[in-house]
Amino acid sequence: MELKKVYDGSKLTVFLTGKLDTESAPKLNAELAASLGGITELVLDMTDLSYISSAGLRTLLSAQKMMNRQGRMVLRGARDSIRDVFRITGFLDLLTLE
């Protein structure tokens, strides 16, 4: 997975490309933990994300918990296959998708 971070004041947009899986989830988790200080809006752009595993779901849940304390998190551009994973796992009730 590749990621690109774009800051706009207290808003952080992270563009995810590739697969969010067991190998890449720890990288995203570490990047978010180091980047969320002072951030009140986190946007994860999943337009170019092709796959998400249970490790990726755990990372998203962890990010959502962090952002619940300091602002909001939005997932943008998730393709149908990833939305299906969110629906099947019940994550649609926990996450905000655009």
N, C-alpha and C positions, 0 to 999 in steps of 0.2 A: 504494500500500500504506500502511496505517496500522499503527502498532505501539504497544503499551502495555507498559511495564516494571513489574514488581512484584518488590520485593526482600523476602526473608525470611532475614535473616542472611547467610550465604554462598551462598544460593540465589537465582538470578535467573530469573524466568519472563517470557518475552517473548511476548505475544499478537500474532499476525500476522493482518491482515485485508486481503483484496483479492488483488492479484497481486504475486508476487515475480519481477520481470523486470529487463530491462536498465536501466530507469529507477529502480527502487526498490532494487535489490540494493546499489548503493553506499551508500545511506542506512542500510540494515541493517548493512552491514559497518562503517561508521563508528560507529554506535551501539554495536555489540558491542565494537569495539576500545576505545571509551571507557568501557565499562561492566564489563568482565570482571576488573578488578583486584580480587583478594581473593575472587573467585567460585569455588567448588568444584563447584557444580552449576548447569548451564544447561539450562533447559527451554524449548523453542520450541513454543508451542501453535499448531498449524496448523488448528484446528477451522474457522476462518473464512477460511482461505487458499484461493482458488479456482484458482490457476494458479501454476506455477513454470517458469521458463525455465532455460537453461544458465547464465546469469549468476547466477540464484538458487542453482543447484546449486553453483557455484564458491564463493559466499558461505557456504553450509552446510559445504562441505569445509574452508574456511579457519577457520570457527568450531570445527569438530571438531578440527582440528590444534591450535588454541589451547587448547581444553579438554583434550586428551590430555595436555598438560603440567601442568595444574593441577587436574584433576578429571574430571567426566564431563558429557556432553551427551545429552539425550533429546529426541526429536521426538514430540510428543503430538497425537493427534487428526487426523492427515492423512487426508483423504478418499481414496477408492479411486483417483480419477484421478491424484492426486499420488503415491500408493503405486505405481501403475503406472509412472510416470516413474522413480521410484527403482529399481524392479525392472528395467526395460529398460536403464537406464544402469549397473547394477551397484552403485548406491549403497546398496542394502539390506545389502550386506556391509560397508559402511563406517560406517553410521549405526545408532543404536539408536532403534527406533520402538516406541511404546506405543499 
